[in-house]
Amino acid sequence: MGFFEAIILGLVQGLTEFLPISSSAHLRIVGEFLPNGGDPGAAFTAITQLGTEAAVVVFFWKDIVRIIGHWCKSLVGKVPRRDPDALMGWWIILGSLPIVVLGVLFQDAIDTTLRSLWIVAGTLIVFGIILGVADYVGKKTLTLNDMTAKHGIIYGFAQALALIPGVSRSGGTITAGLLMGYDRPSAARYSFLLAIPAVFGSGFYKLFSDHGVASPFGAAETAVATLIAFVVGILIIAFLMRYISKRSFMPFVVYRILLGGALLVMLSTGVISA
């Protein structure tokens, strides 16, 4: 694949990373329909996510600096240990552990078996339905100041489900938050903050591992896609935070189900290969 495919996939990554519709699933699907089509690979996906996660750092910069500052000060007694921002630092650390452990244990399956489009189609539909149920039944009364260690762990395992393409990192954590009673903006904000350690860790590991920037893209094409994902990602974060302050996730639920259904039809009829 060349620069044209990299540009398209960079746009797809930026557009879908923060919406609860699974960016990895979209990269996997769209890749099949490009001129030199195929699976862009787990390494390309992880590295381009560095671009979208850099967008999170830029958008939530003040929050991130405040959380890190209060967490560090709480260690030496300059800030109360029960300070909300100091606790948020601990909850992000705690919530990051499941995806690190499971990512290492199941790395081979994540890079190969779990990228089957049959699995992608199934997870798009199943977890879309679960998101819809969570959005409907969730009490939406809790904010991030109500977080506990138990909730942090639950969020963490929900994020780890996103190791399976089609689940969606934001979709999984937002769904967990809604089921636990968090309001939509709080669930989304924590989802974005929680993703920072995991995405940067995975992206840099893939970038500097023995595999390097895996075929079918070279370093230059991957860099272009990552830059595009960064720019588009900032715009999508701003849109989503405004959108969910007043509206439900139901349009995304319907989209996931329709996309998963269409993918099942295309696989069954031989239009694309799993």
C-alpha positions in Angstrom: 0.0 0.0 0.0 1.1 3.6 -0.7 0.4 7.1 0.4 -3.2 7.2 -1.0 -4.2 4.3 1.2 -2.3 5.7 4.2 -4.2 9.0 3.8 -7.5 7.3 3.6 -6.8 5.1 6.6 -5.5 8.1 8.6 -8.8 9.9 8.0 -10.7 6.8 9.1 -8.6 6.5 12.3 -9.2 10.1 13.2 -12.9 9.9 12.5 -13.6 6.7 14.4 -11.1 6.5 17.3 -13.2 8.4 19.8 -16.7 7.5 18.5 -18.0 4.2 20.1 -17.9 2.4 16.7 -14.3 0.8 16.8 -11.5 2.4 14.8 -9.7 -0.9 14.5 -12.7 -2.5 12.9 -13.0 0.4 10.4 -9.4 0.2 9.5 -9.7 -3.5 9.0 -12.8 -3.2 6.8 -11.8 -0.1 4.8 -8.4 -1.6 4.1 -10.1 -4.4 2.2 -11.8 -1.9 -0.2 -8.7 0.3 -1.1 -7.0 -0.1 -4.5 -4.2 -2.1 -3.1 -6.5 -3.6 -0.4 -5.8 -5.7 2.6 -5.4 -5.8 6.3 -3.3 -2.7 7.3 -2.1 -4.7 10.3 -2.1 -4.5 14.1 1.2 -2.5 14.1 -0.1 0.2 11.7 -3.3 0.4 13.7 -1.4 0.8 17.0 1.0 3.4 15.6 -1.6 5.6 14.0 -3.5 5.6 17.3 -0.5 7.6 18.6 -1.8 10.4 16.5 -5.3 10.3 17.9 -4.0 9.9 21.4 -1.8 13.0 20.9 -5.1 14.7 20.1 -6.4 13.7 23.5 -3.3 15.1 25.2 -3.8 18.4 23.4 -7.5 18.6 24.1 -7.3 17.6 27.8 -3.9 19.2 28.4 -5.0 21.3 31.4 -6.8 18.3 33.0 -3.8 16.0 32.4 -1.3 18.5 33.9 -3.5 19.1 37.0 -4.0 15.3 37.5 -0.3 14.6 37.3 0.6 17.5 39.5 -1.9 16.7 42.2 -1.0 13.0 42.1 2.7 13.7 42.5 2.1 16.2 45.3 -0.1 13.7 47.1 2.8 11.3 47.3 4.8 13.8 49.4 1.8 15.2 51.4 1.5 18.6 49.7 -2.0 17.6 48.5 -4.5 15.5 50.4 -4.5 11.9 49.3 -8.3 12.1 48.9 -8.0 15.0 46.5 -10.2 14.2 43.4 -7.4 14.8 40.9 -4.8 12.8 43.0 -7.3 9.9 43.1 -7.9 10.2 39.4 -4.2 9.6 38.9 -4.5 6.4 40.9 -7.7 5.3 39.0 -6.0 5.8 35.7 -3.0 3.7 36.8 -5.3 1.0 38.2 -7.5 1.0 35.1 -4.5 0.6 32.8 -3.3 -2.6 34.3 -5.8 -5.1 32.7 -5.1 -4.1 29.1 -1.3 -4.2 29.7 -1.5 -7.7 31.2 -4.0 -9.1 28.7 -2.3 -7.4 25.8 1.0 -9.1 26.6 -0.6 -12.5 27.3 -2.7 -12.5 24.1 -0.4 -10.6 21.7 -0.2 -13.3 19.0 -4.0 -13.7 18.9 -4.5 -10.0 18.8 -2.2 -9.7 15.8 -3.7 -12.6 13.9 -6.8 -14.6 14.9 -8.8 -11.8 16.5 -8.5 -9.7 13.3 -10.8 -12.1 11.4 -13.7 -10.1 9.9 -16.2 -12.7 11.2 -15.1 -11.7 14.7 -15.2 -8.0 13.8 -18.8 -8.3 12.5 -19.9 -10.2 15.6 -18.4 -7.8 18.1 -19.7 -4.7 16.2 -23.3 -6.1 16.6 -23.1 -7.6 20.1 -21.3 -4.7 21.8 -23.4 -2.2 19.9 -26.5 -3.8 21.5 -24.8 -3.8 24.9 -24.0 -0.1 24.5 -27.7 0.6 23.6 -28.9 -1.2 26.7 -26.4 0.6 28.9 -27.4 4.0 27.5 -31.1 3.2 28.1 -30.9 1.7 31.6 -28.0 3.6 33.1 -28.9 6.0 35.9 -26.4 8.7 34.7 -26.2 10.2 38.2 -22.5 9.7 38.9 -19.6 11.9 38.0 -15.8 11.3 38.1 -15.7 12.6 41.7 -17.7 9.4 42.6 -15.1 7.0 41.2 -13.8 4.2 43.4 -11.0 1.6 43.0 -13.7 -1.0 42.1 -15.0 1.2 39.3 -11.5 1.8 38.1 -10.9 -1.9 37.7 -14.2 -2.5 35.9 -13.4 0.4 33.5 -10.0 -1.2 33.0 -11.3 -4.6 32.0 -13.9 -2.9 29.7 -11.0 -1.1 28.0 -9.1 -4.4 27.6 -12.0 -5.8 25.6 -11.0 -3.3 22.9 -8.0 -5.6 22.2 -10.6 -7.4 20.0 -11.3 -5.3 16.9 -14.9 -4.3 16.7 -15.4 -3.8 20.4 -14.2 -0.2 20.5 -12.0 1.2 23.3 -14.3 4.2 23.9 -17.4 2.1 23.4 -16.3 -0.5 25.9 -15.3 1.9 28.6 -18.3 4.2 28.0 -20.6 1.2 28.2 -19.1 0.1 31.5 -19.4 3.7 32.8 -23.1 3.9 31.8 -23.9 0.5 33.4 -22.3 1.7 36.7 -24.4 4.8 36.7 -22.0 7.5 35.3 -23.4 10.3 33.2 -22.4 10.4 29.5 -19.8 13.2 29.6 -18.1 11.7 32.7 -17.9 8.2 31.1 -16.5 9.7 27.9 -14.0 11.9 29.6 -12.6 9.1 31.7 -12.5 6.8 28.7 -10.3 9.3 26.9 -8.0 9.8 29.9 -7.7 6.1 30.6 -6.7 5.4 27.0 -3.6 7.6 27.2 -1.1 5.1 28.9 -2.4 2.1 27.0 -2.4 3.6 23.6 1.0 5.3 23.9 2.4 2.1 25.4 1.1 -0.1 22.6 2.0 2.4 19.9 5.5 3.0 21.0 6.0 -0.8 21.6 5.0 -1.5 18.0 7.1 1.4 16.7 10.3 0.3 18.4 9.8 -3.5 18.5 11.6 -5.9 16.3 8.7 -5.8 13.9 9.1 -2.0 13.3 6.5 -0.5 11.0 4.9 -3.6 9.7 4.1 -4.3 6.0 2.2 -3.2 4.0 3.1 0.3 5.0 6.5 1.9 5.3 7.6 4.5 7.9 6.8 7.5 5.7 3.2 6.3 4.9 2.6 5.5 8.5 3.8 8.9 9.6 1.5 10.6 7.2 -1.5 8.6 8.4 -0.6 9.3 12.0 -0.4 13.1 11.4 -3.8 13.1 9.7 -5.3 11.1 12.5 -4.1 13.6 15.0 -5.7 16.6 13.2 -9.0 14.9 12.6 -9.0 13.4 16.1 -9.0 16.9 17.7 -12.1 17.9 15.8 -13.9 14.6 16.6 -13.3 14.9 20.3 -14.7 18.4 20.4 -17.8 17.2 18.4 -18.4 14.2 20.6 -18.1 16.1 23.9 -20.7 18.6 22.7 -22.9 15.9 21.2 -23.2 13.6 24.3 -24.0 16.5 26.6 -27.5 16.6 25.1 -28.0 13.4 23.1 -27.8 9.7 23.5 -25.5 7.1 21.9 -28.4 5.4 20.0 -27.3 6.6 16.5 -24.0 4.9 17.1 -25.7 1.7 18.3 -27.8 1.6 15.1 -24.7 2.3 12.9 -22.8 -0.5 14.6 -25.6 -3.0 14.1 -26.1 -2.0 10.4 -22.3 -2.1 9.7 -21.9 -5.5 11.4 -24.9 -6.9 9.5 -23.6 -5.6 6.2 -20.2 -7.1 6.9 -21.8 -10.5 7.6 -23.6 -10.3 4.3 -20.5 -9.4 2.4 -18.5 -12.2 4.1 -21.3 -14.8 3.4 -21.6 -13.8 -0.2 -17.8 -13.8 -0.9 -17.6 -10.0 -1.6 -14.7 -9.8 0.9 -12.6 -12.4 2.6 -12.3 -12.8 6.4 
